[in-house]
Amino acid sequence: MSTENEGTAVPPAPSAPPVPVDTPAVSPQQPAHAPAEDAPTTPLPATPPGVPDVPEQPPHAAGAPAYASAAPQGGSPNTAPEGGWSPPPPPTHAYPAQGTGGAGDGSGWGTSYAQPVPKPGGRRGGLLAAVLVAALVAGGLGGGLGYTLAKNEDTGSTTVSAPDSGGDLKRDPGTVAAVTAKALPSTVTIEAESSSGEGGTGTGFVFDTEGHIITNNHVVADAVDGGRLTATFPNGKKYDAEVVGNAQGYDVAVIKLKNAPSGLKPLTLGDSDKVAVGDSTIAIGAPFGLSNTVTTGIISAKDRPVASSDGTGSQASYLSALQTDASINPGNSGGPLLDAKGNVIGINSAIQSSSNGGFGTGQSGSIGLGFAIPINQAKYVAQELIKTGKPVYAKIGASVSLEDTSDGAKITDKGAGGTDPVEAGGPADKAGLRPGDVITKLDDTVIDSGPTLIGEIWTHKPGDKVTITYERDGRTHTVEVTLGARVGDS
């Protein structure tokens, strides 16, 4: 992150010219500042250190029943004037350091500026000060009288005054501010740390009143085997947590708060199948460690095939994702994607970004292409993890090529680890599928590659019946397949 003044030295101010002996006293009617070409100047003072960090704002958390399902939803820097030097800019505050980057060390841009201390003067200076004080007192008296008269007799005004816009201002239920105020208390910032001290930050949200929090697998992966896990609410209260279950393929995990507080309010779950392209979205998360950040956008696309990985060599995740242009960055992972009514329609999980890093780190930032796990799928996965601690995946019982193609998903000649490419007695075998067959459609969804097929199958549950269209020897065939089940990530 940069500004136009960052790293640019401030040129020294010219020395002040001597004050003429015959300078007349300033009358009360003169303006407070002389023209720039006549104004004496002084050198800029030293820059004070940066200001301290701003404390978090504490919203509240309220009680509610277990998770519920919602009804369907349809410039350039200023230059000095010619022949003179313009006065310094007004004071500014340094930005405090937050997250993984930011300014706030008191150097460069964003530092504050103090007005120079006036030099002691003689009698002329005293007279000038006395005249100015008198003018200010008279001005203040006149202003006070004017305000009193205007307040008591405001009949000829052509302006309209707004009511007090303090803390009692009410916002309509459908506004982003109202939705956010309701949802924020049920989101948490998650810090995961492995036994070796490595880790990161992500987001999660309250899934039920028992203290279960739903998030991404890649957010908590470091803490799965003997690591440390904490969840912090927007009001600053932090709780230790433990991983209940995680699904690498789905990129979903459930954690549970230790000594969970009473009155937890789960976010309402929407219906991701009813989401339409163009619907408004609200994303909540902790991008680059900046907790409780809210961004907005729309649903840009549905059923977007996404294969993602956290870069640690773990198993890839395959999604048939909701695409949104709401700003999502590292740290948003696991946070809720809400609709305009505040219902959760997805879990923010992945982004497509440019190769350059952002915000002072090596991580890339948002370019408006974010992807979320549809909540209908995530809800099913979370329920299985709470019940058994293990994920359950739907399958067709065939190995397909993971090469990036556009022709379809080809059943390979050999399976993983030398196994049969078509599982004997499995769903694909029973449907008559063979090695070399190219699957081009699953129900009405076009299949252009193996990852797309996997992601689409995983939106279903074991036992679901699907129609598969495939090509063999130049001919197109259609067959019905009853999906099987696979337990665990092995």
MOWOHU-V474757 format. One line per field, one symbol per residue. phi: phi as a letter, one per 20 degrees, with the letter a starting at -180 (. if undefined). psi: psi as a letter, one per 30 degrees, with the letter a starting at -180 (. if undefined). burial: + if it has 24 or more other ideal C-beta (glycine too) atoms within 12 Angstrom, else -. A space follows every 10 residues. Layout:
phi = ???
psi = ???
burial = ???
This chain:
phi = .bcfdfmdfe ffffffffeg fefffeefef ffcfggfdff ccffffefff effeffeefd ddeaffgcde fgcf.dffdf ffnbcfffff fceffffbld apependmfn eecdffffff ceffffffff ffffffffff ffffffffff febdddfddd eefgdefefe dfgeffffff geegfddced ddcffenera cbcbbfebfe ofddbefffd gfdfdmedcc cdegenfdcf bceeabcffe lcbcdcfelg ffnfdfffee dffefdfoff ccdcacflne fmedccacfe aclefcdcbe nenfgfdccd eeeceffccg ofgnefddef enefdadfcb cdcffffblm ceeedfcncd ccfgfgfffg fffffffcnc ecdfbdmbec fdffccepde ffecefmnff fdffmegfff enfcgnfded bcldefddaf gfffffffed dgnfecdddb dblmdeccbe cefeccdnef
psi = kllffkgkkk kkkllklkkk egklkklffl lfklleffkl lllklkklll lllkllkjal klllalklkl llk.allklk lkglklllll klkkklklbg lllggglblg llkkkkkkkk laeeeeeeee eeeeeeeeee eeeeeeeeee efiifgkglk kllkhbfgkk kkefleeeee eeeefgllkk jkklfgflaa kalllkelff gkkkakefeg efgeigakkl kklfgfkkkl llkelkjeef hklklkkkhk llgkjkkkka jfffkkkfkk lkkkaikhgi lhkkllbljf llhjkkjllg ggglklkkki lkklgkjklk ffkflkjlaf fgkkfljkel lkllfkllhg lfklakggjl kkkkfeeeee eeeeeeeffk lkkklfhkkl kgljlgfajk klfklkgglk fjkkgleeef fgklkfkjkf kjbgkkjfle eeeeeeeffl lkfkklkkkl kkhgkklkkk kjkakkklg.
burial = ---------- ---------- ---------- ---------+ ---------+ --------+- +-----+--+ --+------- ----+--+-- ---++-++++ ++++----++ ++-------- ---------- ---------- ---------- ---------- ---------- -----+--++ ++++++++++ +++-----++ +++++++++- ++++++++++ ++++--++++ +++++-+-++ ++++++++++ +++++++--+ +--+++++++ ++--+---++ ++++++++++ ++++++++++ ++++++++-+ ----++++++ ++++++++++ ++++++++++ ++++++++++ ++-----++- --+-++--++ ++++++++++ ++++++--++ ++++++++++ +------+++ ++-------- +++--++++- +-++-+++++ +++-+-++++ ++++++++++ ++-+-+-+++ +-------+- ++++++--+-
